[in-house]
Amino acid sequence: MSLALKLYQRRALDSLERFFEAARLEGPEKAFVNTVDKGLVADYKPMPDQPAVPYVCLRIPTGGGKTVMGAHIIQTASTAYLEREFPLVMWMVPTTQIKAQTLEAFRDPRHPYRQELDDAFGGQVAIFDVVDFAQIRPTDLGTKVCVVISTVAALRVENQEGRKVYEYHEDLEPHFGGSAKELEYLEKGANGKALASFANLLKLHGPLVIMDEAHNATTPLSYTVYERLGPKAVVELTATPDVASSNVLVSVSAFELKAENMIKFPVVLKEHNGEWQAAVSSAVARRKSLAKTALDEPEYIRPILLIQAENSRGAATVEEVKRHLIETDGVNEKAVAIATGDQREIDGIDLFAKDCPIEVIITKQALKEGWDCSFAYVFCSVAQVKSDKDIQQLLGRVLRMPYATRRKQEVMNKAYAHVITESFGKAAGELTQSLINIGFNPMEAAAAIRKDQPDDGKLPLKGGVATPPELPTTRIPLSKAPDLTNAPERDKERVLFTPDEDGKGGTVEITDELDVATVEAIVAAVPARQKDAVGEAIERHQQATLAAKAPSERGAVFQVPRLYSLEQGELELVDRGAVSATFDWDLLASPPDLSSFKFNEDSMTFEVYLGDKVVQFHQIKDDVATYLPGFAQDRTEVDLVGWLDLEIREPSVKQPVKREWLRRAIRSLMDDRGFSLAQLLKGQFILRRKLGEQLAHAKGGAYREGFQQALFHDGLELVSNGEPDYAFTYPADMSMYPARWYYKGAYRFRKHYYPVPGDLDWKTGKGVITEEFECAQAIDFLDEVEFWVRNLVHPSQFWMPTATQRTYPDFVVRLKDGRLLVVEYKGADRFTADQEKEKRMVGDLWAKHSGGKGVYLMAHKTDDKGRNVRDQLLTVIGQRGR
């Protein structure tokens, strides 16, 4: 059974598809600038010596399921750019270990990776190890998607295996018949004809190159390999791209992974300032506790402890750690496995099996990319914490969530780390940096590490993001050190006593909020005459701390009414494309406009408008059709209609209706326009894109009419419901605020619901203050505002429906009088007139049915009455009960 794509995976693939389609029309550089995720570097860096080859990177954090996206990447590239029904794919990995794992997964018909490929290409799939390239037959390339899995090293001429790729091989001769042997861009043999080598075979077909774990491959030597392959497109997958050389098109947030229950979050950290044995024993105890808790989970989970031992020069070697586990902690020897370069005791073992006894895995640095066991819950490093790749990789191994499902018990939703440290606090900083290095952004990494204590304070945020306001610090002279025996553990870090040099007293420095027991302990450490003054000073500190925190941190509830329809007494959330129960639309009444579909006999090219751009597609000549698959000469009109039916998917249209619509379109091109079937078969991909565009246009028009009728002409009875069970609620936990990047400007927002706004640019790349920032600042300045939030374009955020999609307003504001103000900011080029009109109508409809609880504004830099944003806000706030 194949896996349903997560929202962030779908988002990444949609961006990739838009990039490829734009690259087909405008070239990769312009396409990248127009489709790259907002907030990422938009300067396209062409691949050395291959500037015309689309070259992009998808950044997916560790645990995000990069490989499972592979089948969809292949399908997206084949239809949006390669225009090949069955493309040739080079799947590149950094190590032989990962190659073996990837081959095993793609060759197993029951594995989700293979099932994804089979679903995408109708089971027409062939998987090859690069060492077996001679087994590839011409018929394979013409009838199947062929995926060749290789390491980068295996394609380098510097080693023996690599040289074989570039040498003559008799079994490949059938691929180079006809005019193929004359092609100039192929390497020639001694006879002056194309050399029958695997490298030439790749150049002949122009493979799609997918580079998995691409952070290991952005080197000049790797680019040389790319050039020798002659790729048509290159897609990199990694958690940690080299931003200096990679074109990061999409950056998925670790918060998005958490929202989809892909990762354990946060990481609970226990620091051990002492002997390594204490850290190991504590980690073992943690694993045992989790194992007991796991018995109450719906699915079987056997928590596993990963221990990073020292090398042979250290005290905590693999052997010593294992001895301690067995002799001191009472761990059964069968429950301990060693995974190092010399001992591979987990190879071939199904760690998920219920009869598997392994509970502890000891390694040094062997569990690198590709090792995937979501039962790994606890990580213990018995070496001093270092910010190196070994710790990064091992930490990444404990982040995956079992079954990608949130666990019933909260402790099973977290990962756990035990580390040796010289000073408390150092390990948190090092592990925070390690999380950044494996794909978390600085805000996420800081939020991910939690000290092993209840209700800990926040870590400082690093890495160039704007930090929340500093919490106030108060210093109070004491006559003696306070007795914090009865104080909560969290307060022992918030209260720092420094004795005076004479030892007769000292100064206490307090940060963050304090428990009553802690306050009493501090007050007890001063003479009676000073107790009232000290108590008042601490109370002022408590109030200042509370004021410095964001509303979400103070426990403020932020709920927004949502738009519902009321049918037979039941409330139903109004979603995109909402129509009445009697709505129906007839595709056959909207024949496609194919007037721009033309063929130029002189240049042998198809020409067609896609949107407002002309795309040219060169016809494949008959004499080379033998080695370019996907253009078989014996296909019929029925075959073409059937292929288009599979490629153009629209669930709102019954298949017989869609097939008839397609048949009529093909027949019109042949009968009325004079196209031959052979021509249409050779232009099938561009025809697919044009017909898909026309179907979407027809559906959009029909649903706009149905949506307008239902919502604005009494088709549905509507209510904007703010009751807790029906309202949208912003989670107080910032880890559920799925920003892809964070505001970095100098102005510090006072009223934002979370400590830092997400996805808000301060300045453009040219240093100009952005209009959206100015709008946010205007909201923050208003006395009428209690708090507000930068609403993100994400399914977990507040949205309103339109005829074809959900629209995510830019700002949602809670006013001091209890009303909710929703603001959509219209930049100079944000919406078309139709989009603006529809969004404003829906927003006004939401406000109208809110019972006076909601106010809507589509703001402009300057409106038609000459008012600036602040005046527009004040005007709409003053309009009660519209």
N, C-alpha and C positions, 0 to 999 in steps of 0.2 A: 504493500500500500504506500503510495507516494505521500509526501508530506505537504500539507497546506502551507503556502508561503506566509511568513509573518508580514506585518504591515511595513516594517522598515525594509524588508527584503523586496517587497513589491515596489516601494518607493525608489529603491536603488535601481531596480530593473527598469522602471518607467523612465528614470532619468537617463539610463544608458540607451534605451530605445530612442528617446528624443535626440540624444547626441548623435547616434548613428544615422537617424533619418536626416538630421540637419547636416551632418558631414557629407552625406550623399549629394546634398544640394549645394553646400557652401564650402566644403572642405573642413578638415578637422579643427583648424585653429579658430575659425569664426564660430563653428558649432560649439566648441568647448566654452568659449566666452559667453555664449548665449544660454547655455544649459547647466553650467557648473553651479553647485549648491551655493546659495548666498552665504557669505562669510568666509568662503574658501578663496585661495589665491586664484585669480582668474587669468593669469599669464600662462598661455599654453607653451609648453616646451616640446618642440618637435623631436622625434627620435633621431639621433645622429644618423646622417646619411639616408634617412627614410622619412623626410618631412611630410609626405603625402599620406602616410599610413596612420590611420586613427590610433591613438595611443593614450589610454586613460586608466585610471586606478579607482577601484571601489574600496573605500576604507571601512572595514567591518571589524569591530572590536573582537578580541578573543572570546569565543563562546557564541558568536553570532551566526554560525552556520554558513561560512563562506562557500564551502565545497558543494553543499546542496543547491546553491544558486547556479552552479555550473551549467546544468542542463538548460536552464532558462536563459542564461547568457548566450549559450550556443544558438538556441532558437531565436532569440532576439537579434543577434548579429546576422544570422543566416537570412532572415526576412527583411530586416531594416537596412542592412548595408551590403552583405555579401551577395544577396539575391541568388542564393543557391538552395535548392531543396534539401540536399544532403551535403553539408560542408565537410571539409577535412579539418580536423582540430588537433593542434599540438598542445597537450596539457602538460605544463612544465612544473616541476616541484624541485625543492632545493636538495633533498637527500634521497638516498636509495631506500631508507627506511620508510619515508613518506610515500615514495613511489610504490613500494610493495603494498602498503596499506590502501593506497588509492586504487591500484589494480584489483586488489581483492574485493573492494567495495563495488567498483564498476562492473566487475565480472559476475557478481552475485545477483541473480535475478530477483532475490528477495530483499536486497538492500535498497533503502530509499534513494540513494544516489542513482542506481541503475534504473529504478522504477521511474524516477523523474525523466531520465533520458528516453526510456521506452514510451512513456506517455507523450513526450514532446514530439517524437518522431515515429509514432505508430509501431514501435518494436523494431524498426529498421536501424539497428545499432550494431556496430562492430568495435571491439576494444582491443587495442594492440599494445604490447610492451615495445618500446623502441628497439630493443635488441631483436625483435621478431618482424622488423619492417618488411622483410622479403616475403612475408605471408600475405601482404596486401595485394589483392587482385583488382584489375580494372573494373570488374563487375561490382566489387565492394564499393568503390568510389562512386559508381553510378547509381547504386540502389540503397545505400546505407550512409548514415552519418558515421564516419570513421574517426575514432578518438585514439590518438597515439600518446601514451603517457611516458614521459621521459624526465630525467634530471637535466639541468642545464649542463652539467659536466659531461654528460653522455654525448652532447653535440659539439663539444670543443675538440678541435683537431689536435690539441696537445696531449690527448690520451688515446690509447689504442682503440677503445670502443668508439670514441668520437670519429676517428679516421675512417671507420667502416661506413659511417653515414655518408661520406663524401666520395667513396670509392665505387668502381663499377661492380654491379651485381647482376649476374645473368638472369635471375628470377624477375628482375624489374624490366626486362626488355619489352614485354607486351604493353607497357605503359607508354612507350615512346614510338608508336607507329605513326604512319601518315606524316603530316606536316609538323608534328610535334618535334621530331628530331632536328628540324631546321630552325627552330625558334632561337633568336639571337641572345635572349637573356639567360639561356641555359648554358651551363659549363659544357665544353666540348671535349670529346675523347680524342684519341690519336687519329681517328678517321675523319675528324672534322664534324662529326655528328654529335647530337646531344648525348652526354654520358648517362648511361642507365644507372644512376645513383639515387639514393633516397633523398639527398639534398635537392637534386634536380626534380624529383617527383613532387617535393613540397613546393618548389618554385612554380612548377607547372600548374598546380591547383590553387596556389595562394591560400595557405591555411589561416584559420583563426588561431591565434596563440593566446592561451590563458595561462598566466603566470601566477601560480598559487604560492602564498608566502613570499610575495614579490620583494619584500625588504631585503632578501638575500640575493637579489638578482640585478639591482640597478648599478652595474659596473660597466666600464668600457668593454670588458671581455664579453659580458652578457649581451650588450648591444651588437657586438660583432656576430654573435650567434643569431640574434634576431635577423640581422641583415642576410645571413647565409640561408635562412629559412624562406625568405621572400614572403613574409606574411601580408595578408590583406588588412588585418586589424590586430591590435594587441590590447588585451584587457588584463590588468593586474588586480590581484586580490590580496589584501594584507591588512593587518591591524595597525601596523606601524610603518606607513609609507615614508620614503625618503623625499620630503617635500622639495628638496633642491633639484630633483630630477624627475619625479613622478607628477603626472597631471591628475590630481585628486578631484574626480568629478563629483563624487558623493561621499559624505562623511556621516556615518551612522553613529548616533550617540549611545553611550553605554546605558543612559536612562531609557532609551528606546528598547534596548535588550531587556532591561528590568521590567518595563511595562508589558513585555511579551513573555515574561517568566522564563527567559533564556538563561539568566545568570543568577547566582546567589548574591545577595546584596543586603547589607554591607559585609565587609570583612571584619570580624571581631578579633582584635589584636591583644595578645597577652605577652608582655615583655618580662624577661627573666634576667635579672642582674646577678648572675652567679654561675654555678656549675651547669654544664650542659645536661647532666643527668636530670636535674630538676625540670628543665624544659621538656625533655622527652617524657618523663613521668606525667607531667601536667597534660601534655598532648594526648597521651594514652588514656588518661582519665576522661578527657574531653571526648575522645572517640567512643569510649564505652558508654558515656552518658547519652551521646547522640544515637548510638545503636539501640539503647533501651527505648528512647523516644521514638525511633523509627518503626518500632513494632506496631505503633498505633497509626501509621500511615496507610492509606488505601493500597498503594503499590509497594512491592518489595524494595527496600533500600538497605544496603549494608554499608554504612559509612566507612570510608578508607582513610587512613592516615598516611601522608607522604612525609618522609623524613629525609632532609638533605644532610648527608654526613660530610665530614671533612675528608680531604685526600689523605694519602698515607703519611704525610708529614705532620698532620694534626693529631690531636688526642682523641677526638670523637670520630674514629674511622668507621667504615661500614661494619667491620667485625666487632668493634667495641660497642657500637650502638645495638647491634643484634644481640650481643651477650647481655647487655643491660635490659633489653626488652624481655628476654626469656628469664633471666635469673632474678631480676629485681621487680619488674612489673608483672611477671607471671603470664606473659603472652605466649600462647601455644606456638611452638616452632613452625608448625604447618601454616600458621596464620601470617607468617612473615615471609616476604619475597624480596629478593635483591634485584635491582635493575640498574646495572652499570655497564660499561663497555665490555667487561669480561664476563659478567654473570647476567644472563637474560632470563630470569626465572618467571617473568610474566608473558614471555612470547608464546603465542598460541593459546593463552588462557582466556576464557570468557569470564571477565571479572563481574559481569552482571548475573551470572548463573547463580541460582539459589544454593547449589551444592559447592560453590567455590569457597574455600576456607580463608582466602587472603583478606586480612584486615589492615596490614601495615606493609608499605612498600618503602624500602630504603634505597636511595639513589645518591649520586653525587651531582650529575648534570645530564643524565641520560634522557629524562622525560621532556623532550623538546616538542616542537611543533608536530602535530599529527597524533599525539597521544591523547586519547579522548575517553575519559571515564568519569561520568557525572556523579558516581558514588564517592569520588574523592572530595572530602569535606574539610579535612584538617591538614594544614601544612606546618611543618616544624623544621626550622633551620638551626642546627647546633653549631654553626659557625657564626662569627660576628656578622651582623647584617651588612651586606655590601650592595651597592647599586650596580649589579652586574646582570648579564643576560641569564645566567643560571637561575637566579632568584626570580627574575621576571617570568621566565618560562614555567617554573615550578608553581609560582603563585597563580599563573593563568590556568594551571591544571585543576585547581580546586574551585573555579568560578562557575562551571557549567551546572545548570539545575537539572536534577533527575527528571526525565520524561518531559522536560520543558513545561512543567506544570507547577504552579505555586503550591507549596506543601501546606497541609492542614495545620501543622504546628509551627509557630513562628521561628523557633530555634532551627528548624530544618530549612528555612529560607535563607540562612546566612552561611558564609564560609568562615573558617577559623584559622588564625595564624599564631604560632608560638615561636618566639625568636629570642636569641641571646643578644643582650645589648650592654654596652658599657654605661650608658646613662639613659634614664627614662625619657621618652619623647623622641630620641634619635631614630628608633626603629619605625615609628609612625611616619616620619619624614621620608625615610628611605623606601618604605613600602608604598607610600603615596607616589613617589617618583617612579617606582616600578610599575604601578598601575598606569601612569601616564605613558610609560614606554611600551606598554602592551595594548594601547589604544584608547584608554580613558582620556578625556580632556581634564585640565587641572581642577575645574569645579567638581566634576564627577569623582575624580580620584580623592579629593579632599573629603567629599561626603561619604566615600566608600569605606574609609578606615575608621573603625570605632574601637575605642579602648575597652578592655574587658572589665566593664563596670557599668552600673545602671546610669542612664541619662547623662552621658558624658558631654563635655563641652565641645564646641566645633574646633576643627583644626584650621590653621591658617591656610588660605588659598594661595597657590603659587602659580607661576607660569604665565604671567602677563595678563591675567583677567582682573577686572575690577573687583575688589573685595568688599564685603559688607562692612558697615561701620564698625570701628573698633569698639569693643565693650569697655565701659569706663573702669578705671582702676582707682581704688581708694586705699590710702595708707593711714594707719592709725597707730599711735604710740601705745604700747602696753607695758605694764610693770612686770609681766612674766609671759612665758609662752602659753597659749591657750591649750586646754586639754580637749582634743578632738576625738576622744575615744568613742563618744556616742554620735559623732557626726557621720553623715553618709560618705561613702568612699569617694564620690564625685567631688565633694567639698574639700577633701584633703589636697586636691590639686588646685583648687580655687583659693586656698588660703596659704600664703607663704609667710612664715615668721622668720625674721632675721634678727638675731640677738645683737645687742650693743656690745661694743668692745669691752666695757667694764663688766659685762655679764649680769647687770642688775635689771635689765629689761630688754626691750627691743621694739621692732616695728612690724606690724602685720600688714601685708599687702593682699587685698581681696579683689577678685575679678568674678564676673558673672553673678547669677542669683545664688543666694545661700539659704540652706534649710534653717528652720527655727532653732534646732538643736545647735547648729554651728554658730548662729548669732548669739545664743545664750552663752556658749563657751568663750566667745571673744569678749563679751561684756563682763563675764566673770573674771577676766584677767586684768581689769583696771580697778583702781580704788573706787569706793562707793560714790564719792563726790563727782566722779567722771562718767558714771554709768549712763546717766540720762543723755549726756552729750554724745557719747559713743553710740548709744542706741539710735539717736537721731541721725548721726552720720551714716550709720549702716542703712537706715531706712531711706535716706536720700540716695545712697548708692543703689539700693534695690530698685527704686523708682527710675533712676537714670539708666540702669541696665535694661529695665523693661522698655523704656522709651527708645533705646538704641536698637532694639530687636525689631525685625520685620513683623508685620501683623500675623503672618503664618506662624512665626516662632512664639508669638504671644497667645496662640490658640484661637485667633479670630476665625470665625466660620464665614466662608465666602460661597454663597449659593446664588444661582442665576436661574430665573424661570425659563422653561423651554416651551416650544410651540407644540401643542398636541391637537389632535382631532378627536372629537367626541362622537362615537358611533355606538348606538344602542346602549348607552350608559357606560361604555368602556373607553378609557383614554388610550390613544395610540400615538406614539411620537411621530411627528411629521418629518419625513426624511426627504432626501433629494428625489426629484422626479415624482413626488406624491401626486396621485391622480384619483379620481373618484372610482368607485367600484364598477361603474358602467363604461369606463374609458376603454377605447380600443383604437388601434391605428392600423392603417392599411399600407404596407410597404409598396405593394404593386401600384398604388396610386401616385407613387413618387419615383418615376424612372430616373436612373442616374444620368447626369449631364456629362457625357464623354466627348463633347465637342473639341476639347483641347488635346485629346489623344490623337497624335499624328505620327506618321512615319515619313522620314526624309530619305528618298531613294538615293540621292547623291552622296550623302554622308553615312548612309546605312545606320541611322539612329532613330529611336523613338523619342518623341518630345511630348511632354504632358505637364499641365499645370497641377502642382500639388499645393493647395492653399493659394498663395499669391506668387509662388516661385515656379520657374520652369526647370524641370529636371530632364536631362538627356541620358539616354540609355543606348549604348551601342549594340547593334544586333550581332549575334554570334554567327560567324560564317559557317556554312555547311561542312567545309573541309576540315574544320577543327572540332566539330561537334563530337567526334569519337572520343576525345579525351577531356571534354568538359561535360560532366554529368548534369542531369537535371533538365536536359533538353531533348528527350527521346523523340524520335521521329514518327513513332507508331501510335502516338496518343490521339484520342478522339476528342470531339467537342464535349462529349459527356465526361471524359476524364478531366478536361479543363474545368468544367463547371463543378465537378466533385472536389477537385483540389481547392478551388476558390471557396467552396462551401466550408471546407475544413479550416482554411486559413482565416476567413472572415467570420468571426464568431459574434453572435448577437442573441443572447438568451431571450430577449423580449419578442423575437420573431420566430414563428414556427418554421422548422426546417423546410418543409415543402414550399412554403411561401418564399423563403430566401432563395432556394434553388431555382424557383421559377423566375424570380427577379434577376438572378445572375444569368440564367439561360437567355432571357430576353435581352439583356445587355450584350452578351456575346453575339447573339444572333443579329442584333442591330448593327454592331461593328462590322460583321461579315456581309450582311445583306445591304445595309444602307451606306456604309462607309468604304466597302471594298477591301477590308482586311482579309488576308488568308488565315486559315487555322494555324498554319506553320508560323506565321508572323506573331499571332497572339500567344502561341505556346512559348515562343522565344521572348516575348514581352510580358510573361505571366506575372513577374514580381511587381513590375511597375503598374500593371493592370490591377493587381491585388491592392496596391496602395491607393490607387484612384477610386476603385469601387468601395473600399473600406471607408475612405473619406466621404464618399457620396452617401453611403448607408448611414454613417454617423450624422451627417447633415440632415437627412430625412428624419431620422429618429429625433434629433434635437428639436426640429421644427414642430413635430407632432407632440412631443412631451411638453414643450413650452406652452402650446395651446391648452393641453390637458391640465397642466399645472396652474396656469392662469385661471382656467375655468373652475378648478377645484378650490383654490384658495381665495380667489378674489371675486367670484361670482356665485357664492353660496353653494358651491359643490360639497364643501365640508363644513361642519360646525367646529369652530376652533376655540381653543383656550390656551393662554400662556400660563402654565401652571408653575407656581413657585413653592408648592408643598415639598417638604424634605424628600419624600419618596419619589418625586417626579422632577425636582429641580436638578440642574447640573451643579456639582460641588467641586470646587478646586481643592485637591488634597493639600493638607497642611504640610505634609512631608515633601520637601523640595526634591527628593530623589524621584518623585513622580511627576516632576515638571520637565518634560522632555525637550529641553532646549538643545539645539545643535551647536550654538556658541553663545557667548554672554557679552553683555554690554561692557565696554572698556573705556568709556569716556570719563572726563574729569568731573563733570557734574554728578553729585551723589543724590540719587533719588530718595526722598524722605518717606514716601507713602506706598511704594511698590509692595505688593502682598508678599513676595518672596525677597530674600536679601539682595538679589541681583536680577534685573530683567534679562530675559533670554531673547535671542534672535533680534536684537535691536542694534543697528549700526549707529554710531555717533557721527562719523564722517564718511564721505565717499572716498574712493581711492585717490581722488584729486584734492582731498583735504577740505571739501565743502561740507558744512553741517547738513545732515539729512533732514528732510521735512518730517519724517516719522519721529525722529528724536525731538524736534521742536514741538510736535504735537504731544508727545509723552511728557515733556517738560511743562507744557502749558497745563496739562491735567494735574501734574504733581504740585503746581503752584496754587491751585484753586483751594480756597478755604472751605468750599462746599464739599470737597472730596474727603472721604474717610480713608479709603485705600483703593488701589487699582492694580490691574495686572496686565502685562503684555501677553495677550492671548496668542498662542502659537498655532501654526498651521500643522495640526496633528490630530488624528482621530480621538485622542484622549482629552482634547480641549473643547471649549464651548463652540458650537457651530450653529448655523442656521441653514435651512434647506433652500435650494434653488431648483430649477427645472432639471438640470443635468448634473449638479454636483453639490457638495457641501461648501459653504463659504465660512471662513473663519475670521470674524471681526478682529481688528488690530488691537483694540483695547476694551476691557470691561472694567467699569468703575462702580464702586459702591459709594453712594452719597451719604452724607451725615444724616439726612432725613429718612434713610432706609431704602430709597429707590435705587435701581440699577440703571446705569447709563452704558449703552453699548456704542462704541465709536468705530466706524470704518473710515480709515483715512484714504482719500483718493489723491494719489500722486498724479503728476502731469501725464504719465503714460501707463497708469495702472489698469484701467478698465476701458473697454469700448463703451459706447453710449448705451447699447443694449444691456451689457453686464451691469453698468452703473444703475440703470433704471430698475432692473430686476432685484438687485441687492437692496436698493433703497425701498422698494415696495415691500419686500419681505421683512426688512427691519421695521418699517412703519407698521406692518401688520402685527408683528410680534409685540410692539409697544401698545398698539390699539387693544389687543386682547389680554394685556397684562393686568388689567384692573387698576391702572394707575401706578403699578410697581416698576414699569419699565419705560425708559426713554431711549430713543435711537437718534444717532447723528451720523450722516456721511459728511465728514469734514473735508474742506479744501484749504489750500494755503490762503486763498482769498475767495470768498463766495461771491455770488452775483450781486450782492448788496455792498460789496467792498469791505466786509468784515473779516478780520484775521481769525486765526483758530481760537484764540482765547475768547473773543466776542461771540463766536459761533457756539462755543461750549456754554458760556453764560446764558445765552439766549435760549438754548434748548433746555437747560436745567430749569429755567424759569417757567417753562411751559408744563404745567402740571395737568395730569389727567387728559392728555390729548385724545 
